[in-house]
Amino acid sequence: MSSSSSVVRRMRRLPAAYQVIVVLLRPLLRVLFKRDWRGMEHLPAGGSVVAPNHLSYVDPFAIALYLFDNDHPPYYLGKEAVFRIPVFGRLIGWADQIPVYRGTGQAADAMRAAVAAVHEGKTVVVYPEGTLTRDPGGWPMKGKTGAARIALTTKCPVIPVAMWGPQEVLGTYQKKLRLFPRATMHVVAGPPVDLADLYDRPLDAALLTEATDRIMDAITAQLEVLRGEKAPAVRFDSRAMGVPETGNPNKERP
């Protein structure tokens, strides 16, 4: 785990608002969560995309702690609603996090900002599923193409990350926090997803789908190791199952 002096050096490289968030949240998270960190040797120097599975609204905090403590301060692509939260939303905007306006013409702005962040050497966190998993067993769903698009545009490493444990603190689409007994955040990073053979092909839908499938396969393989189980042979697809792709799928629709 990182020393106090290395944390101070890391903080000096961050925007002031990012430093405030770290000062407020990092000590609290280290008290609330037990930690099982693995695979840190796979986190590369320079710009990269980190692609985790998505189980709970607690996930971003656990991933942020994992990456920050391993000298890779994260920059998130996150839904713009988070940026409208009073005070905290302003802070994360000032901390150079990247809002995503899903289903609007502004979605391309987020992609350009993410590509620029990678070129600046930042660790950009993208949830390929695009939302909390709808899979009944908590396994990764069919992915969206955002992470693949950034990776193929920049030719940066894509690091698949699997996590298990946040759902014990806050279940998927649930509201009741369970802080005690302390849950263990199991996080493992895998080797970069091999996309090199795709770099010089036209960036079309077929290519993005192939790259996304490789990313989701790698995340799922890491999660199988964490859970000691095999994932379903067919990945859950919200569209094919008639489940809403955004919002709480358990909420009754008018």
Backbone as CSV, one residue per row, in Angstrom:
resi,resn,N_x,N_y,N_z,CA_x,CA_y,CA_z,C_x,C_y,C_z
1,MET,0.851,-1.186,0.000,0.000,0.000,0.000,0.881,1.228,0.000
2,SER,0.390,2.326,-0.547,1.212,3.497,-0.754,1.522,4.197,0.555
3,SER,2.704,4.827,0.627,3.115,5.556,1.817,2.494,6.938,1.806
4,SER,2.562,7.621,2.987,2.000,8.970,3.086,2.704,9.935,2.155
5,SER,4.016,9.803,2.033,4.767,10.726,1.175,4.379,10.559,-0.292
6,SER,4.164,9.309,-0.725,3.776,9.104,-2.126,2.374,9.629,-2.382
7,VAL,1.481,9.547,-1.388,0.144,10.103,-1.526,0.218,11.613,-1.694
8,VAL,1.077,12.266,-0.909,1.236,13.721,-1.003,1.750,14.103,-2.390
9,ARG,2.741,13.366,-2.896,3.281,13.660,-4.230,2.195,13.483,-5.297
10,ARG,1.387,12.444,-5.155,0.324,12.172,-6.108,-0.716,13.294,-6.085
11,MET,-1.045,13.768,-4.879,-2.045,14.811,-4.728,-1.622,16.095,-5.426
12,ARG,-0.339,16.402,-5.394,0.138,17.648,-5.979,-0.082,17.711,-7.484
13,ARG,-0.231,16.550,-8.126,-0.427,16.522,-9.578,-1.892,16.673,-9.974
14,LEU,-2.793,16.739,-9.003,-4.228,16.704,-9.276,-4.854,18.091,-9.164
15,PRO,-5.981,18.316,-9.877,-6.719,19.571,-9.705,-7.131,19.758,-8.246
16,ALA,-7.285,21.022,-7.836,-7.598,21.313,-6.435,-8.877,20.614,-5.981
17,ALA,-9.907,20.594,-6.839,-11.165,19.944,-6.465,-10.974,18.443,-6.283
18,TYR,-10.106,17.846,-7.098,-9.804,16.415,-6.962,-9.141,16.177,-5.604
19,GLN,-8.240,17.052,-5.220,-7.577,16.921,-3.922,-8.579,16.982,-2.780
20,VAL,-9.567,17.859,-2.886,-10.596,17.959,-1.853,-11.366,16.644,-1.736
21,ILE,-11.745,16.072,-2.879,-12.479,14.800,-2.867,-11.645,13.704,-2.211
22,VAL,-10.368,13.634,-2.551,-9.492,12.614,-1.963,-9.395,12.795,-0.455
23,VAL,-9.202,14.031,-0.008,-9.068,14.306,1.430,-10.341,13.918,2.182
24,LEU,-11.499,14.167,1.549,-12.764,13.869,2.216,-13.102,12.386,2.209
25,LEU,-12.874,11.720,1.069,-13.391,10.367,0.893,-12.399,9.252,1.201
26,ARG,-11.131,9.452,0.861,-10.187,8.333,0.975,-10.099,7.778,2.402
27,PRO,-9.929,8.613,3.436,-9.851,8.041,4.794,-11.131,7.314,5.182
28,LEU,-12.282,7.857,4.770,-13.558,7.221,5.107,-13.683,5.859,4.449
29,LEU,-13.339,5.780,3.165,-13.450,4.513,2.443,-12.513,3.462,3.017
30,ARG,-11.327,3.875,3.430,-10.372,2.913,3.981,-10.838,2.363,5.328
31,VAL,-11.671,3.138,6.027,-12.254,2.655,7.285,-13.449,1.742,7.006
32,LEU,-14.275,2.118,6.023,-15.517,1.380,5.776,-15.303,0.042,5.082
33,PHE,-14.274,-0.037,4.220,-14.093,-1.234,3.397,-12.846,-2.005,3.795
34,LYS,-12.975,-3.314,3.876,-11.783,-4.165,3.830,-11.409,-4.330,2.366
35,ARG,-10.118,-4.577,2.100,-9.659,-4.515,0.716,-8.871,-5.767,0.343
36,ASP,-9.215,-6.315,-0.807,-8.475,-7.420,-1.411,-8.086,-6.961,-2.808
37,TRP,-6.915,-6.339,-2.913,-6.438,-5.763,-4.166,-5.520,-6.763,-4.863
38,ARG,-5.770,-7.013,-6.145,-4.921,-7.927,-6.915,-4.686,-7.354,-8.318
39,GLY,-3.630,-7.835,-8.957,-3.379,-7.505,-10.356,-2.830,-6.116,-10.608
40,MET,-2.337,-5.437,-9.564,-1.853,-4.070,-9.740,-0.707,-3.978,-10.743
41,GLU,0.023,-5.085,-10.920,1.155,-5.077,-11.857,0.696,-4.882,-13.302
42,HIS,-0.589,-5.047,-13.561,-1.101,-4.873,-14.924,-1.475,-3.428,-15.247
43,LEU,-1.484,-2.557,-14.237,-1.821,-1.156,-14.479,-0.631,-0.487,-15.160
44,PRO,-0.820,0.052,-16.373,0.320,0.540,-17.150,0.679,1.978,-16.823
45,ALA,1.910,2.346,-17.145,2.284,3.756,-17.131,1.638,4.430,-18.337
46,GLY,1.276,5.694,-18.188,0.685,6.413,-19.311,-0.815,6.217,-19.408
47,GLY,-1.394,6.810,-20.442,-2.836,6.784,-20.596,-3.386,5.393,-20.846
48,SER,-4.551,5.126,-20.279,-5.169,3.811,-20.440,-6.658,3.920,-20.196
49,VAL,-7.376,2.881,-20.608,-8.790,2.719,-20.265,-8.887,1.566,-19.272
50,VAL,-9.526,1.820,-18.148,-9.825,0.773,-17.169,-11.303,0.441,-17.313
51,ALA,-11.609,-0.840,-17.539,-12.973,-1.275,-17.842,-13.450,-2.270,-16.774
52,PRO,-14.231,-1.803,-15.780,-14.732,-2.699,-14.732,-16.150,-3.196,-15.007
53,ASN,-16.530,-4.280,-14.331,-17.938,-4.667,-14.283,-18.668,-3.735,-13.326
54,HIS,-20.007,-3.761,-13.358,-20.788,-2.762,-12.613,-21.906,-3.449,-11.847
55,LEU,-21.756,-3.500,-10.518,-22.668,-4.225,-9.646,-23.537,-3.332,-8.774
56,SER,-23.000,-2.163,-8.397,-23.601,-1.363,-7.339,-23.157,0.082,-7.491
57,TYR,-23.943,0.996,-6.927,-23.532,2.396,-6.920,-22.300,2.622,-6.052
58,VAL,-21.907,1.614,-5.286,-20.683,1.697,-4.478,-19.433,1.441,-5.332
59,ASP,-19.617,0.789,-6.482,-18.477,0.418,-7.335,-17.477,1.552,-7.580
60,PRO,-17.952,2.733,-8.004,-16.972,3.781,-8.345,-16.067,4.165,-7.189
61,PHE,-16.590,4.085,-5.974,-15.764,4.422,-4.817,-14.680,3.373,-4.595
62,ALA,-15.052,2.097,-4.733,-14.070,1.022,-4.547,-13.004,1.052,-5.635
63,ILE,-13.430,1.248,-6.889,-12.469,1.324,-7.990,-11.558,2.536,-7.830
64,ALA,-12.134,3.673,-7.413,-11.333,4.878,-7.217,-10.260,4.648,-6.157
65,LEU,-10.632,3.994,-5.063,-9.661,3.728,-4.000,-8.572,2.790,-4.497
66,TYR,-8.971,1.749,-5.211,-8.006,0.792,-5.774,-7.013,1.506,-6.685
67,LEU,-7.510,2.312,-7.594,-6.628,2.968,-8.558,-5.783,4.050,-7.902
68,PHE,-6.387,4.853,-7.042,-5.621,5.927,-6.403,-4.503,5.355,-5.544
69,ASP,-4.814,4.317,-4.781,-3.801,3.726,-3.904,-2.693,3.035,-4.681
70,ASN,-2.913,2.817,-5.966,-1.890,2.204,-6.813,-1.349,3.193,-7.849
71,ASP,-1.412,4.489,-7.489,-0.778,5.566,-8.255,-1.370,5.759,-9.642
72,HIS,-2.690,5.509,-9.772,-3.398,5.743,-11.033,-4.699,6.490,-10.741
73,PRO,-4.611,7.763,-10.366,-5.844,8.503,-10.067,-6.833,8.403,-11.225
74,PRO,-8.072,8.000,-10.941,-9.016,7.737,-12.027,-9.760,8.981,-12.494
75,TYR,-10.085,8.969,-13.780,-10.959,9.968,-14.382,-12.115,9.203,-15.018
76,TYR,-13.331,9.503,-14.553,-14.499,8.709,-14.925,-15.289,9.322,-16.068
77,LEU,-15.814,8.445,-16.926,-16.952,8.794,-17.769,-18.186,8.418,-16.965
78,GLY,-18.984,9.403,-16.594,-20.154,9.123,-15.777,-21.382,9.832,-16.288
79,LYS,-22.556,9.277,-16.006,-23.793,9.889,-16.495,-23.952,11.292,-15.923
80,GLU,-24.465,12.189,-16.745,-24.467,13.608,-16.386,-25.326,13.895,-15.159
81,ALA,-26.273,13.015,-14.818,-27.107,13.243,-13.637,-26.261,13.363,-12.375
82,VAL,-25.159,12.628,-12.320,-24.280,12.693,-11.144,-23.688,14.091,-10.993
83,PHE,-23.454,14.757,-12.111,-22.847,16.088,-12.074,-23.849,17.153,-11.636
84,ARG,-25.129,16.782,-11.522,-26.146,17.720,-11.066,-26.432,17.577,-9.572
85,ILE,-25.736,16.646,-8.892,-25.911,16.506,-7.449,-25.345,17.752,-6.777
86,PRO,-26.121,18.393,-5.883,-25.623,19.615,-5.235,-24.253,19.409,-4.573
87,VAL,-23.382,20.352,-4.739,-22.036,20.414,-4.175,-21.134,19.333,-4.773
88,PHE,-21.480,18.044,-4.550,-20.619,16.958,-5.030,-20.516,16.985,-6.552
89,GLY,-21.626,17.254,-7.223,-21.599,17.307,-8.682,-20.674,18.385,-9.190
90,ARG,-20.701,19.556,-8.533,-19.798,20.634,-8.911,-18.344,20.208,-8.699
91,LEU,-18.099,19.561,-7.565,-16.730,19.142,-7.244,-16.169,18.187,-8.284
92,ILE,-16.959,17.193,-8.664,-16.413,16.215,-9.605,-16.224,16.837,-10.988
93,GLY,-17.061,17.812,-11.324,-16.837,18.531,-12.575,-15.539,19.314,-12.537
94,TRP,-15.290,20.004,-11.451,-14.042,20.758,-11.294,-12.834,19.829,-11.212
95,ALA,-13.074,18.558,-10.850,-11.984,17.584,-10.755,-11.687,16.909,-12.090
96,ASP,-12.239,17.469,-13.173,-11.959,17.010,-14.543,-12.581,15.661,-14.875
97,GLN,-13.613,15.246,-14.117,-14.340,14.043,-14.503,-15.215,14.374,-15.729
98,ILE,-15.676,13.368,-16.443,-16.249,13.579,-17.777,-17.722,13.163,-17.803
99,PRO,-18.649,14.132,-17.968,-20.074,13.774,-18.017,-20.458,13.162,-19.359
100,VAL,-21.357,12.202,-19.311,-21.890,11.565,-20.517,-23.370,11.889,-20.607
101,TYR,-23.766,12.506,-21.717,-25.170,12.830,-21.958,-25.736,11.751,-22.878
102,ARG,-26.242,10.684,-22.256,-26.676,9.523,-23.031,-27.871,9.867,-23.911
103,GLY,-27.815,9.379,-25.150,-28.928,9.548,-26.060,-29.089,10.955,-26.592
104,THR,-28.050,11.773,-26.500,-28.126,13.133,-27.021,-26.949,13.385,-27.957
105,GLY,-27.007,14.519,-28.640,-25.917,14.890,-29.531,-24.639,15.218,-28.800
106,GLN,-24.727,15.417,-27.469,-23.544,15.758,-26.684,-22.723,14.529,-26.297
107,ALA,-23.221,13.336,-26.600,-22.480,12.123,-26.237,-21.101,12.104,-26.888
108,ALA,-20.987,12.644,-28.099,-19.702,12.671,-28.794,-18.694,13.554,-28.072
109,ASP,-19.181,14.574,-27.336,-18.273,15.448,-26.590,-17.542,14.656,-25.508
110,ALA,-18.266,13.747,-24.855,-17.646,12.919,-23.819,-16.566,12.030,-24.411
111,MET,-16.834,11.489,-25.598,-15.854,10.622,-26.248,-14.591,11.406,-26.588
112,ARG,-14.762,12.617,-27.113,-13.591,13.444,-27.429,-12.811,13.794,-26.169
113,ALA,-13.531,14.094,-25.076,-12.859,14.422,-23.818,-12.096,13.220,-23.269
114,ALA,-12.678,12.028,-23.409,-12.013,10.817,-22.930,-10.754,10.524,-23.737
115,VAL,-10.837,10.684,-25.059,-9.663,10.480,-25.913,-8.561,11.474,-25.539
116,ALA,-8.944,12.735,-25.319,-7.956,13.744,-24.921,-7.311,13.383,-23.581
117,ALA,-8.126,12.878,-22.632,-7.588,12.503,-21.324,-6.576,11.368,-21.444
118,VAL,-6.858,10.387,-22.288,-5.900,9.297,-22.505,-4.609,9.841,-23.096
119,HIS,-4.725,10.733,-24.066,-3.527,11.313,-24.675,-2.719,12.121,-23.661
120,GLU,-3.390,12.626,-22.631,-2.700,13.367,-21.567,-2.067,12.440,-20.531
121,GLY,-2.230,11.126,-20.719,-1.628,10.163,-19.803,-2.502,9.768,-18.636
122,LYS,-3.790,10.071,-18.690,-4.686,9.791,-17.579,-5.273,8.382,-17.665
123,THR,-5.694,7.890,-16.501,-6.408,6.616,-16.412,-7.898,6.906,-16.489
124,VAL,-8.521,6.518,-17.586,-9.939,6.801,-17.809,-10.746,5.542,-17.510
125,VAL,-11.693,5.664,-16.603,-12.530,4.531,-16.208,-13.828,4.573,-17.009
126,VAL,-14.105,3.489,-17.720,-15.332,3.376,-18.510,-16.012,2.060,-18.139
127,TYR,-17.272,2.133,-17.729,-18.038,0.918,-17.473,-18.631,0.445,-18.802
128,PRO,-18.110,-0.633,-19.390,-18.585,-1.041,-20.714,-20.061,-1.421,-20.757
129,GLU,-20.605,-1.857,-19.621,-22.025,-2.215,-19.609,-22.919,-0.978,-19.705
130,GLY,-22.374,0.174,-19.348,-23.114,1.419,-19.453,-24.077,1.687,-18.319
131,THR,-24.327,0.703,-17.478,-25.252,0.823,-16.360,-25.049,-0.387,-15.454
132,LEU,-25.741,-0.415,-14.313,-25.653,-1.574,-13.431,-26.156,-2.823,-14.152
133,THR,-25.513,-3.945,-13.870,-25.897,-5.179,-14.544,-27.343,-5.549,-14.244
134,ARG,-28.006,-6.052,-15.276,-29.354,-6.608,-15.121,-29.313,-8.123,-14.987
135,ASP,-28.136,-8.725,-15.123,-28.027,-10.175,-15.042,-28.452,-10.639,-13.646
136,PRO,-29.361,-11.613,-13.537,-29.854,-12.043,-12.222,-28.750,-12.556,-11.300
137,GLY,-27.670,-13.092,-11.875,-26.586,-13.607,-11.060,-25.464,-12.612,-10.825
138,GLY,-25.630,-11.385,-11.291,-24.606,-10.375,-11.081,-23.437,-10.445,-12.050
139,TRP,-23.592,-11.206,-13.143,-22.515,-11.328,-14.116,-22.549,-10.154,-15.104
140,PRO,-21.426,-9.856,-15.759,-21.407,-8.776,-16.748,-22.376,-9.035,-17.899
141,MET,-22.998,-7.955,-18.346,-23.946,-8.036,-19.465,-23.217,-7.800,-20.786
142,LYS,-23.987,-7.809,-21.839,-23.493,-7.394,-23.157,-23.022,-5.946,-23.057
143,GLY,-21.866,-5.654,-23.621,-21.269,-4.340,-23.444,-21.673,-3.324,-24.485
144,LYS,-21.513,-2.044,-24.118,-21.610,-0.936,-25.058,-20.217,-0.713,-25.656
145,THR,-20.154,0.108,-26.691,-18.903,0.196,-27.463,-17.983,1.352,-27.062
146,GLY,-18.343,2.125,-26.037,-17.550,3.309,-25.695,-16.100,3.022,-25.360
147,ALA,-15.861,2.033,-24.498,-14.486,1.707,-24.111,-13.679,1.261,-25.316
148,ALA,-14.301,0.450,-26.169,-13.607,-0.027,-27.369,-13.284,1.126,-28.308
149,ARG,-14.209,2.061,-28.454,-13.987,3.194,-29.357,-12.797,4.043,-28.887
150,ILE,-12.730,4.301,-27.588,-11.602,5.080,-27.050,-10.295,4.334,-27.279
151,ALA,-10.310,3.032,-26.989,-9.091,2.236,-27.115,-8.609,2.151,-28.556
152,LEU,-9.529,1.941,-29.484,-9.127,1.812,-30.882,-8.710,3.152,-31.475
153,THR,-9.270,4.233,-30.964,-8.894,5.567,-31.434,-7.513,5.961,-30.947
154,THR,-7.208,5.620,-29.693,-5.937,6.042,-29.088,-4.855,4.969,-29.116
155,LYS,-5.258,3.709,-29.373,-4.353,2.554,-29.296,-3.729,2.419,-27.898
156,CYS,-4.503,2.794,-26.896,-4.029,2.691,-25.516,-4.382,1.321,-24.939
157,PRO,-3.724,0.917,-23.854,-4.090,-0.347,-23.202,-5.496,-0.277,-22.605
158,VAL,-6.214,-1.386,-22.698,-7.503,-1.549,-22.014,-7.306,-2.589,-20.923
159,ILE,-7.519,-2.179,-19.680,-7.299,-3.071,-18.545,-8.647,-3.569,-18.032
160,PRO,-8.920,-4.870,-18.170,-10.178,-5.406,-17.636,-10.086,-5.543,-16.122
161,VAL,-11.093,-5.049,-15.425,-11.102,-5.111,-13.963,-12.393,-5.775,-13.510
162,ALA,-12.257,-6.752,-12.637,-13.417,-7.405,-12.042,-13.485,-7.068,-10.568
163,MET,-14.687,-6.867,-10.089,-14.865,-6.602,-8.658,-16.060,-7.379,-8.128
164,TRP,-15.958,-7.696,-6.851,-17.024,-8.433,-6.160,-16.997,-7.988,-4.714
165,GLY,-18.135,-7.616,-4.189,-18.192,-7.127,-2.814,-19.013,-5.866,-2.647
166,PRO,-18.981,-4.913,-3.604,-19.793,-3.704,-3.432,-21.277,-3.981,-3.249
167,GLN,-21.782,-5.050,-3.879,-23.209,-5.377,-3.765,-23.593,-5.795,-2.351
168,GLU,-22.600,-6.142,-1.520,-22.890,-6.464,-0.125,-23.165,-5.199,0.683
169,VAL,-22.615,-4.077,0.236,-22.837,-2.791,0.909,-24.125,-2.149,0.414
170,LEU,-24.323,-2.199,-0.888,-25.536,-1.641,-1.488,-25.901,-2.510,-2.678
171,GLY,-26.982,-3.257,-2.543,-27.386,-4.174,-3.599,-27.746,-3.436,-4.880
172,THR,-27.724,-4.150,-5.988,-28.030,-3.562,-7.281,-29.430,-2.957,-7.272
173,TYR,-29.504,-1.647,-7.522,-30.750,-0.881,-7.532,-31.492,-0.931,-6.200
174,GLN,-30.768,-1.158,-5.116,-31.374,-1.080,-3.791,-30.959,0.238,-3.128
175,LYS,-31.621,0.587,-2.031,-31.365,1.874,-1.378,-30.809,1.732,0.029
176,LYS,-30.858,0.522,0.583,-30.455,0.346,1.978,-28.979,-0.007,2.071
177,LEU,-28.203,0.851,2.722,-26.781,0.603,2.935,-26.591,-0.414,4.052
178,ARG,-25.626,-1.314,3.866,-25.251,-2.279,4.903,-23.749,-2.106,5.156
179,LEU,-23.420,-1.226,6.077,-22.013,-0.885,6.319,-21.326,-1.831,7.296
180,PHE,-22.105,-2.557,8.092,-21.522,-3.463,9.075,-22.233,-4.811,9.009
181,PRO,-21.478,-5.924,9.124,-20.020,-5.967,9.232,-19.346,-5.447,7.962
182,ARG,-18.104,-4.984,8.096,-17.400,-4.402,6.961,-17.269,-5.420,5.832
183,ALA,-17.642,-4.994,4.638,-17.519,-5.859,3.465,-16.123,-5.733,2.876
184,THR,-15.691,-6.799,2.230,-14.402,-6.778,1.537,-14.629,-6.440,0.073
185,MET,-13.898,-5.427,-0.400,-13.931,-5.075,-1.815,-12.857,-5.895,-2.533
186,HIS,-13.274,-6.913,-3.249,-12.347,-7.735,-4.025,-12.203,-7.105,-5.408
187,VAL,-11.011,-6.670,-5.755,-10.773,-6.032,-7.052,-9.533,-6.650,-7.680
188,VAL,-9.672,-7.100,-8.927,-8.521,-7.680,-9.628,-8.447,-7.092,-11.037
189,ALA,-7.263,-6.612,-11.393,-7.004,-6.135,-12.754,-6.315,-7.240,-13.535
190,GLY,-6.739,-7.416,-14.774,-6.130,-8.427,-15.624,-5.154,-7.821,-16.614
191,PRO,-4.481,-8.652,-17.397,-3.581,-8.144,-18.448,-4.365,-7.341,-19.477
192,PRO,-3.700,-6.418,-20.170,-4.384,-5.641,-21.207,-5.062,-6.541,-22.235
193,VAL,-6.236,-6.122,-22.672,-6.963,-6.854,-23.709,-6.233,-6.658,-25.037
194,ASP,-5.975,-7.741,-25.719,-5.227,-7.666,-26.976,-6.155,-7.213,-28.108
195,LEU,-5.950,-5.965,-28.537,-6.735,-5.409,-29.646,-5.841,-5.007,-30.815
196,ALA,-4.560,-5.352,-30.748,-3.588,-4.837,-31.724,-3.958,-5.181,-33.157
197,ASP,-4.533,-6.366,-33.365,-4.868,-6.764,-34.733,-6.049,-5.988,-35.304
198,LEU,-6.713,-5.183,-34.456,-7.880,-4.421,-34.904,-7.547,-2.965,-35.228
199,TYR,-6.338,-2.517,-34.886,-6.025,-1.089,-34.951,-6.157,-0.482,-36.347
200,ASP,-5.790,-1.196,-37.381,-5.740,-0.607,-38.716,-6.960,-0.928,-39.569
201,ARG,-8.001,-1.452,-38.939,-9.229,-1.730,-39.666,-10.192,-0.546,-39.563
202,PRO,-11.117,-0.386,-40.491,-12.095,0.709,-40.418,-12.902,0.636,-39.121
203,LEU,-13.113,1.800,-38.503,-13.791,1.848,-37.211,-15.311,1.798,-37.429
204,ASP,-15.801,0.613,-37.774,-17.226,0.458,-38.045,-17.887,-0.361,-36.932
205,ALA,-19.176,-0.581,-37.075,-19.940,-1.270,-36.032,-19.417,-2.674,-35.767
206,ALA,-19.046,-3.393,-36.824,-18.554,-4.761,-36.656,-17.256,-4.776,-35.850
207,LEU,-16.360,-3.831,-36.139,-15.088,-3.767,-35.419,-15.315,-3.418,-33.955
208,LEU,-16.171,-2.440,-33.700,-16.440,-2.035,-32.322,-17.078,-3.170,-31.531
209,THR,-17.953,-3.922,-32.170,-18.582,-5.056,-31.497,-17.549,-6.130,-31.162
210,GLU,-16.658,-6.409,-32.085,-15.627,-7.419,-31.835,-14.723,-7.004,-30.680
211,ALA,-14.287,-5.743,-30.694,-13.422,-5.260,-29.619,-14.152,-5.270,-28.282
212,THR,-15.428,-4.858,-28.283,-16.211,-4.851,-27.044,-16.388,-6.253,-26.495
213,ASP,-16.645,-7.217,-27.365,-16.796,-8.602,-26.910,-15.510,-9.108,-26.260
214,ARG,-14.376,-8.749,-26.814,-13.106,-9.163,-26.206,-12.948,-8.544,-24.813
215,ILE,-13.321,-7.277,-24.692,-13.215,-6.610,-23.393,-14.136,-7.274,-22.375
216,MET,-15.379,-7.545,-22.763,-16.325,-8.170,-21.843,-15.894,-9.594,-21.488
217,ASP,-15.324,-10.315,-22.454,-14.817,-11.665,-22.159,-13.714,-11.606,-21.109
218,ALA,-12.836,-10.612,-21.231,-11.717,-10.509,-20.287,-12.199,-10.134,-18.887
219,ILE,-13.161,-9.204,-18.810,-13.725,-8.840,-17.497,-14.394,-10.055,-16.864
220,THR,-15.173,-10.778,-17.653,-15.898,-11.945,-17.138,-14.930,-13.020,-16.655
221,ALA,-13.843,-13.223,-17.391,-12.850,-14.223,-16.979,-12.234,-13.857,-15.632
222,GLN,-11.960,-12.561,-15.423,-11.415,-12.126,-14.134,-12.433,-12.337,-13.018
223,LEU,-13.710,-12.068,-13.318,-14.745,-12.232,-12.299,-14.958,-13.704,-11.950
224,GLU,-14.816,-14.577,-12.930,-14.908,-16.012,-12.640,-13.843,-16.432,-11.634
225,VAL,-12.656,-15.862,-11.761,-11.578,-16.169,-10.819,-11.947,-15.670,-9.422
226,LEU,-12.458,-14.434,-9.343,-12.823,-13.877,-8.042,-13.917,-14.691,-7.363
227,ARG,-14.925,-15.077,-8.151,-16.085,-15.754,-7.576,-15.901,-17.259,-7.466
228,GLY,-14.935,-17.812,-8.179,-14.755,-19.253,-8.179,-15.915,-19.976,-8.835
229,GLU,-16.535,-19.323,-9.828,-17.692,-19.878,-10.534,-17.543,-19.617,-12.020
230,LYS,-18.334,-20.338,-12.810,-18.388,-20.082,-14.237,-19.569,-19.167,-14.551
231,ALA,-19.320,-18.212,-15.428,-20.386,-17.321,-15.874,-21.322,-18.066,-16.819
232,PRO,-22.543,-17.560,-17.004,-23.456,-18.180,-17.986,-22.830,-18.193,-19.382
233,ALA,-23.172,-19.193,-20.161,-22.597,-19.323,-21.502,-23.026,-18.181,-22.416
234,VAL,-24.230,-17.648,-22.191,-24.748,-16.540,-23.002,-24.846,-15.305,-22.116
235,ARG,-24.225,-14.217,-22.557,-24.219,-12.984,-21.784,-25.595,-12.311,-21.838
236,PHE,-26.031,-11.777,-20.712,-27.341,-11.135,-20.617,-27.383,-9.914,-21.540
237,ASP,-28.470,-9.794,-22.314,-28.653,-8.696,-23.264,-29.986,-8.038,-22.953
238,SER,-29.940,-6.825,-22.404,-31.170,-6.136,-21.998,-32.144,-5.991,-23.152
239,ARG,-31.622,-5.640,-24.314,-32.493,-5.398,-25.464,-33.214,-6.690,-25.859
240,ALA,-32.461,-7.792,-25.924,-33.059,-9.060,-26.318,-34.069,-9.563,-25.287
241,MET,-33.834,-9.210,-24.010,-34.716,-9.672,-22.943,-35.880,-8.716,-22.694
242,GLY,-35.927,-7.594,-23.444,-37.014,-6.638,-23.268,-36.943,-5.872,-21.964
243,VAL,-35.723,-5.686,-21.441,-35.516,-4.968,-20.178,-35.026,-3.564,-20.509
244,PRO,-35.539,-2.517,-19.844,-35.068,-1.162,-20.106,-33.547,-1.074,-19.941
245,GLU,-32.907,-0.354,-20.839,-31.453,-0.269,-20.816,-30.932,0.788,-19.854
246,THR,-31.786,1.695,-19.410,-31.395,2.689,-18.415,-32.467,2.733,-17.335
247,GLY,-32.078,3.255,-16.165,-33.008,3.332,-15.057,-33.170,2.001,-14.356
248,ASN,-33.927,2.028,-13.276,-34.147,0.832,-12.462,-35.115,-0.107,-13.184
249,PRO,-34.657,-1.293,-13.604,-35.538,-2.199,-14.343,-36.614,-2.831,-13.463
250,ASN,-36.465,-2.719,-12.131,-37.424,-3.309,-11.225,-38.579,-2.356,-10.907
251,LYS,-38.426,-1.092,-11.326,-39.460,-0.113,-11.029,-40.611,-0.271,-12.027
252,GLU,-41.807,-0.164,-11.497,-42.969,-0.291,-12.374,-43.019,0.889,-13.326
253,ARG,-43.312,0.583,-14.603,-43.401,1.625,-15.615,-44.861,2.036,-15.808
254,PRO,-45.097,3.321,-16.091,-46.485,3.749,-16.304,-47.049,3.130,-17.588
